[in-house]
Amino acid sequence: MKPGDLTLIRTLSSPTVHPAGRDTVVVLSRPDVEDNRYRTSLWRLDLTVEDAELTRLTHGTRDSAPRYSPDGTRLAFLRASEDGPAQLHVMSTDGGDARLLTDQPLGVGAYSWSPDSSQIVYAARVPEEGRYGTDTEVKPDQEAPRLIEHSTYLADGLGYVLDRPSAIFLLDLAPVDVTDPHDPAAPEAIPTSTQLTHGAGDDTAPVFLHGGTRVAFLASRDRRGTWRPDTLVRDVCSIDLRGKGFRRHTDGTGSVGSLTVGTDGTAVYGANDLGPSLQDFVAHNAVLRRLDGPGVALTDAEDDHLACSPVIADDGRVIAAFERRGDTEVRELPSGTVVLDGHVSVDALATGGDVTVAVAGTRTSYSELFVGRGSEPLTQRTELARHLTGSAAAIEPEELEATSGDGYPVHGWLFRPTTKARRKAGHPVILMIHGGPYAQYSGNLFDEAQVLAGAGYAVVMGNPRGGAGYGASHGRAVKEAIGTVDVTDLTALLDHALTLPGLDSSRLGVQGGSYGGLMTTWLVGHSDRFTAAISERAVNAWDSFAGTSDIGWFFADEYAGAYQHEQSPLTWADNITTPTLIIHSERDFRCPLEQGQRLFARLKRNGVPTKLLIFPGEGHELSRSGQPRHRQQRFEHILDWWAEHLR
């Protein structure tokens, strides 16, 4: 894969299945480097025809989040103009134009249908008067100052949040008169939305509960409904359709990440245990439980790490996807029946009628649809990878199994270039380290590995202790121990790969982002074995991270604890002699720019060959969802650096 092949990537997301199981609608996205934006539209797959292919349903370029109404007569979705926020739209399944339903100044987020299809509940951010364009006479740099009282005032990818809290709104879809009754062609008026929740704090992920008589949502609130700032606790809360009668359904000791309600009214939520401190989140897997019932766990806290939100079939089966050794396993609960496994990375699930749909990447495709009926295994129904030919064709990996210095097993992959090595010694090697750290690498199609391998580098990547997919104990091994067993595991995996033929151990690179950037800086501060390094969006110093990151107020304490000085790569930066490229984004609020600047300044002072690459307007997710042009330019700079030092 070459940087220019980025435009060939097609990904699917947000599947919805017709209640009768006749078809599924999904979002298809592609990066457009020329116009520097993502093109997204809705596509339909007919499930009644065995060899059917995806067909385009909408011709907007920023359509997303489709949801069939429970009666199957309408399809709701979000549509944004070229420069405006996403608003809720609805269209008849019999055809016709989409109708605009909202005009929220900052757009609409998550939403859900009522069981009788007559109402929609949604979340939207409510801007403080005089901010975010609510007063056209006040420019952003002329807004009033913000008086900060709480730690939870910033969010990566968004910015300030306390002056635009997320509230819950109710929308009645009863017929609305046209703006001009004498002109049948006149557009329909935008119906009125009723705001159900008010005040500070974010209320998110709304769904109808108890047969549509209540609206449930996720929030940090006490039993009286008062916002609880500066806490990781998030509960399932609910109100009636007038915004009254507040209830908190969970016990205020965990962090609820998902709430799913089935057509039969069954509700399932997933919550992480936060321990006695209510802040101990490290490698705590979300346990699925029924909301109304004995609270019996449907999943195992040690072994089951959710890959995405679960769904509930019409017959009450809970269907969930779990990360497993770099892949994903989809199971029915509580039976444990596996309906999809193998080399797949599941991003989303949906059900309708007796149909289950999964969106998943594979060894050769970035995204495909898998479909199954009843408890039958899900099978692949699309072939979006057909156009990935030539330089864009997938390079499939070799699986690696190594043993760490203390006898611990380490799992990973080696991506070999398809080109012949230019030297008898073999291909230069790059060790790539994932972020998180409680996340997992996969052997499935991944643009980072493909671009490097396509340029002639052998790529070693794996899941050392600290990562997900191998049990919570595996993930918690680096709690207050960063730079110990994770380094041992990465070293063992790399050393094992270098015993294989065709690799040049004299030309070694290391690169990673976020936690992977931290480990990159750490490794070159403790070893001179690497020829060059790329440290991207890294945590380099826990002391300033704690005061500048949107999550620094708790993340540093939980991962580094009392050892923040010892576990900061910047503490050891004077040992670095390895040429190091530092990549950061201006609006990265997760690992702020100063983390890269401090490292750059230290290396420059010490005379170490270094460069600082800064992307304007981007946040922490640059490499995954940043502007397409910036993503391509990032790859070009990375290849230039490696060509300079490894070729």
N, C-alpha and C positions, 0 to 999 in steps of 0.2 A: 504494500500500500504506500502511495505517495501522498504528501500533504494535500495536493490538489484533488485526490480521490475522496476527500471529506464530503464533497457534494453528492457522492453516490450513496451515502449512508441513508437507509430508510428505517425508521423505527415506528413501532405500533405502541399504542397506549390506550388506557381508559375504555376497555371493551364494555359493551352493554348487550344483553341478549333479549330478544323479544319474548314476552311472557309465554307465548305459545311455542317458543323454541324454534321458530321458523328461520330466523336470521340473526346475525350479530353485526353491530355497528362499532367501528373502532376509529381512533384517530391515527392518521398516517402523517408523519413529520419528516421533513427533509431540510438540511441546511442549505441556504442560498448565499454563497459567498459574494456573488456579484452585487446583490441588493443588501447583503449583510443582515439577514434576518432568517427566521425559520418559517417555512411554509407548512401550515397544518390544515388539514381538511378531514371531513368524515367520509369513511369508506364502508361499504356494506358487503357482507359475505352471505350468500343464500345457503342455508344449511340443509335445505331440502333437495339440493342438487349435488350429487357426489363430487363432480369435477368442477364445481363453480369456482370462479376467481373473484377477487376483490373488484368491486366497481365503485366509482366515485359517486358519493351521495350529495355532498355540498361543494360549492365552488368558491367559498370564502377561502382566504389564505391564512386566517387566524381563528379557525374553529376548533373547539376542544370539548372535553368532558361530556359526551353524549349520555343520556339516560332515558330509557323507554319508560313511559308511564305504565303503572300496573295494569291498566286495562288494554294496553297495547295500541291505543289509537293515536298517541302523540309521541314525539321525540323532542326532548329538551336538550339544549347544549349551550355552551358559552361561545360567543363570537366577539372579537375585538376588531375595531377599525385599524388601519395601518399604524396609527399613532395613539389610539385611545385605549382605555381599559376594557377588559372583557365584561360583557353584559349577557344576561340570560335571554335566550330565544327559545321559541317552541315552533314546531312544524307538525302538520298532520302526516301520519304514516301513509295516507292515501295520496300524498303529493301536495304541491303548492308551495308558496313562499313561506319563509320563516317570519314569525312575528316577534318583535322586540318587546320584552317584558319588564326590563329595568333600565334605570338611568343613574345608577349609583356613581358618585363622583370618582371613587377609587376602584370601581369595578366589583364584580361578584366572585366569591370563592366557591367553597363546597356547597352543594345543595342536594335536596332529596324530595321525592314525590310523596304525597299523602297516599294512604292505601286505596282511597276511592278515586284517585287521579284528579281531584278537584282543586288541590292546593299544592304549592311548592314552598318549602322552607329553605332559606339560604343564609350564608354568612357574608358579611360585607364590612369593610373597614369604614368607620365614621370619622372623617377628619375634623379636627378642632377648627372652629371658625377662624378665618384669617390665615390658615395654612393650606398647603397643597392645592393651591389654585381656587380655593373657595372665595377668595377676594381677588378679582382680576387686577386690582390696583396695587397689590402687594406681591412683589417678586420674591422668589425663595430666599435670596440673601437679604431681604428686608423684613422677614418675619420676626416676630417678637422672640426674645431669648427663651430657651427652655430651662426651667428650673428642675433639675434632676434630684429625686428623692429615693429612687429605688435602683437596684442593680439590673433589673430586667427592662432596660429602656431601649435596647438596641437589638437588631436581628440581621444577620448576614443575608444579603439578597433583598433586603427591604429598607433598612435604615432605622430611624426612630419609630417606635411603636406606641409609646404611651399617649401620644397626641393624636393617634388614629386607631383606637381599639376596635377589635372585631366584634360586631354585634349580630344578633340573630333576627331575621326578618321573615314575615309570613306574607305570602302572595296568594290571593284568591283568583282562580282562573275562570270565574263566572264570566259569561259573555259581556264584553265591553262595547259600548256604542262607538261607531266610527266618529271621527272628528267632524265630519260634515254629513249629516243624514241625507242630504239631497244629492250627494255624490258617492255612489257605491264604490268608486275607485279610490276614495280617500283613505289614507292609512288609519289603522285602528289606534286609539289612544293607548298610552302606556298605563297599565293598571296601577293602582296604588298599593304600595307595600307597607305593611304595618311592622314597626320596629318592636320586637318583643323583649329584648334585653337592653339594658342601659348601664352606664357607669364605666369605671376603669376596668382594665383587664380584658383579655381576649376570650370570647366565647366562640368556639369553632365546631366544625364537623356536625352540623345539625341533622337529625333524623326524626321521623315521626315514631311515636311510641304508644303502646297500649291502644292499638286499633285506630290511631290517628287522633286520639283525644289529648295527647301531650306531645311536646317537642323536647327531645333529648339533645344534649350537646356536651362538649368537653370544656371544662373550665377549672381554674384554680380559685375555688370559693369555699368558704366555711359553710356550716349547716344553715346559717341564716341567709346565705347568698352573698356575703361580703367578700370582695376580692382579697385573695391572699397573695401579696407581692413577694418577690424574692424567694420563691419556693419551686421545687421541681414537681411537687404534688399536682396531679391533674385528675379530676374526678368526672364521672358521669353525672350530670345534673339534668333536671328537666323542669319545664313550666307548662301551664295549660295554654290554650290557644289565645288567651287574652294577655299572656305574659305574666300571669299570676300563679300563686301556689307553688313557689320554688321548692324543689326537693333535691337532695344529694343522695344518689343511689349507691355510691361506693364510699369506703370508710375513711378517706382522707389520708391514707398512708402510702399510696402508690402513685405511679404515673401511668395513666391510661393513654394508650396510643391509638386505639381503634375501637369503634363501636359499630356493629353490624346488626341490622334487623331484617329478619326473613319475612316472607309473605304471610306466614302463619303467626307472625307476631313475636317469634322467638328472637331474643336479643343476646348477642355474645360480645364481650369486650375483652381486650388484651391489656394487661397492666404489669408494669415492672415493680417489683418490691424495692423500696428505697431504704430499707433497714431502719434501725432506731434513730439515725441522724436525719432521716427523710431526705438524704442527699447522696446516698451510696448507690449510684446508678451503674457503676462499672461492670460490664458483662452480665447484667441482670436481664435474662430473657423475659419477654412479655409472656405471661401465662394466660391462656384463654379460659374464660369462665362464662357461664350463663348469667345474665343480669338478674333475672327473676327466678330464683330457685335456691338450691342448697349451696351454691357457690363451689361445687366440685370442679377441680381443675381438669380441663380437657387436654392439656399439654403438659410436658415435663419441663420444669424450670431449668434443669441442667442441660438437657439435650436439644430442646426445640427452640430454634431461633427463627422467628417469622421473617420471611422474605418480602411479604407484602400483606395488605389487609385481607383477612379471610372473607368468605362468602357463605351464605346459607341457601341450600337448595329448597325447592318447593316442598319436598318431603321431610324437611327438617335436618338433613345431613349438613354438618359443618365441614367446609372444604378449605384447607389451609395449605400454604406452601412454606417449606422450611429449608434453610440453608444446610447443605451437607457436603463437607469436604470439597468446596469449590463449585458444587452444583446445587440443584434444588430438587426437593422431593415434595410432591403434592399428595396429601392424604385426606381421606374422609375421617371425620371424628364423630363418635368415639371409637368406631370400629377399627381404625388404623389401616383400612384398605388403601393401598398405594395406587393412584390413578395416573401419575406421571412421574418418571424419574429418568435417570441417565444424564447425558451431557446437555442439560438445559439450565438456563438462568431465568427463572420466572419473575416477571415484573408486576403482573396484574392478573386478577381472576374475576370472572363474572358468571352468573347463572341465570337461567330462564327456562321455564317448563322443566323438561328433564335433561337439559343441556348444560354442560359446564365448559367454559372457555378459558384458556390461559394464553397470555402473551409471554413469549420466552425467546431468549437468544440461544443459539446453538454453536457448535464448533465452526460452522460455515456461514452463519447468518446473524445479523445484529438483532433481528426481531421476526418472529413468526407467530401465527395463530395455531393453537392446538385445541381440538374439540373432542368431546366425548359425551355420550348419552348414558344416563343412569350411573351405574357404578363401573361402566366399561372404561378401559384405559383411554386417555386422551391421545389423539393422533394428529400429526401435523397436517394442516389443510391449506397452507399458503406456501409460496416459493418466492419470497421477496429477494432471495440471494441470487436469482438467476442472472441478474445484470452485473454481478460482481465477478468480472473476468479480467484477464490481463494482470496489471499491477495491483488491482483491487481485490483479486481472488484471495481467499483466506489461506494463511499458512497455519496448518494444524500442529499442535504441540506434542512433545513427548512428555509423559508423566514422570515425575521424579519422586523418589522415596529415599530419604536420608535419615541418618541417626545423629542427633545432637551430641555434644560432648558429655552430657550427663545421661545419655541413653534414651533421650526423648525422641519419638518419631517426628520427622518433619516432611511435609508434603508440598509439592509444587510442580512447576512445568518448565520446559525448555522449548523456546521457539527458535528454530534454526532458519537462517536465511535460505532461500531457494537458489541464490547465486553461488558460484564457486568462490572459495576463499582466495584472496589475492596473494596470500603467503602460505607456504607449506605449513606454518604453525597453526593455521586455522583462522576462524572468525574472531574478531574482537568481541568481548562479552560485556553485557550491561546487566547488573543486578538491579531490578526494579522492585520498589517497596511500596505496599499499599498504605492508604490513610486509615483513619479511624481513631484508634487502632482496632476497635471492635467491628471489623468488616472483613470481607474475604475476597481474595482474587479468585478468578475462575480461568479454566483453560478454554472457555468459549470466546467467540470472536470479540476482540477488544482493540479499538483503534490504536491505543498507545503501543501495545506490543507489535501490532501489524506494521506500523510505520517504521519502527526501529528495525524489525526483522527484514522489512522490505528494502531498507537501506544497507543491509549487509551485516547487521549486528545480531549475535546470538543473545536472546533475552532470557534471563533466569528470573522467575517470579514465583512466590509461594506464600504460605500462610504460617508465619512463625507464631509462637505463643504471644497472646495479646489479641489475636484475630478471632473472627467468628467462624461458625460452621463445624467446630470440633468440640463443642461443649463449653459451658460457662467457665469451668475451671481453667480450661485452656486460655480463655479470654482474660480472666482475673490474674493470671500469672505475672502480669507486668504492673499490677497495682502497687505503687510505691516501689517499683523495681525496674523502671525503664532503663535500658542499657545493660541488662543482665542476660536473662534467658532469651530475650528476643534477638540480641546480638549473636548469642551462641547458635540459635536456630538458623538465622540468616547465613552465618558463616558456614555452618555445616551443609546447607543446601548449595551454596556457591561452590564449596570445595568438592562436593560430590559431582556437580555438573562439570567441573573442570577435569574430572577423570575421564570424561567421555571424549571420543575422538572428534577432531575438527574444530576445537576451541583453542584460542590463544590466551593462555593464562598471563602473558606479559602485557596484555592490553585490556585492562579492566576498568569499566565505568560503573558508577552507582548513581541512581536517581530515584526520587520519590517526592510525593506531595503531601502536605499536611503532616500527619504523624510520619508518613514516609519521608517527608522533608526533614523532620526532626532526626530520624534514624540516619539519613544520609549525612547530615552535618555531624552527628555523633560518630559515625563510622570513620569519617576522614579526620576527626579529632582524636581518634584512638588507634589509627592504623595508617601506614603509608603505602598499603598494597594497591590502592586504586590510582590509576593514571589520571583520572579526572572525575568530576562529580557535578550533578545538577540538583540543587536543593530548592524545592518549589513550595510556596505558601506554607512555610514551615513554622513550627513552634521552636524557637531557638533559645528563649529565655522566659522561664515561668514567672519571674517576678513582674515584668512589665505586661506579660500576657494576662495575668490576673487582673490588671487594672484597665486593659484596653480591649480585650476580646469580649464579644457578646456573651460568651459562656465562661469567661475567665473567673468569674466570682465563685464558681463551684468546681469547674473542670480541673483546674490546677491542683486544688486541695485533694480531690479524689484520686487523681492519677499519680501525682508526684508527692503529695502529702507533706511531711516535714522535710523531705529531701529535695526540695525544689532547686536549691543551688547546685547540689551534686548531679541532679538529673537534667540540668539545662545544658544543651550542647554549647552555648556561648561560653560557659565556664571553661571549656576545654579548647576554645577556638584558637588560642595561641599555639596549640600543638599542630594546627592544620598547615600543611605544605602543599596539599593537593589543589591543582587549579579547579576553581569552583564557580559555576554559573548559578546565580541566585535569581529566581523568577518569583515575582509577586504582583498583586493587583492593587490598584489604588483604593478600591472600595471593599477590600476584604476585611469584614468585621469579625470573622471567625479567628483568623490568624493575621492580625493587622500588619500593615506595611512596615511598621517600625521593627518587626521581627526580622525582616529581610535587611532593612537598612542597618541595623546594629551589627549584623554579621558582615555585611559588605564593608562597613567602616573599619571593623577589626581586621579583616583580611587585607584591605588596602594599606592600613597602617603597618602591617607586618610584611608587606611586599609580596603577598601571595597573588598569583595571577587570578583575577576575578572580574566578573562583570555582573551588573544588576539590570535585569530586564523587567520593566514596570509596564503593566497594561492599564491604560486609563479606563475608567468607567466600569471595570469588572470587579466581581466579588470572588468568594472562595471557590465557586463552581466553574471558573473559567474553562478548565479543560474538558468539562462535561457539557455545559450548557451556555458557555459564553458566546459572544458574538461570533458568527461563523468565520468572519475575516480574521478576528483575533485568534481563533483556534488554529486556523491554517498558518498564520504568522508565527504562532508559538511553535508549531512543529518545525517550521523552517529554521527558526533560531536554534532549536534543540539539535537538529541535524547538522547545522553549521558548527556548533560547539563540539559535537562528537567527531565530526570530520577533521576538525583542527587538532584534536587531542588523541583520537584513537585510530585514525586512518593513515 
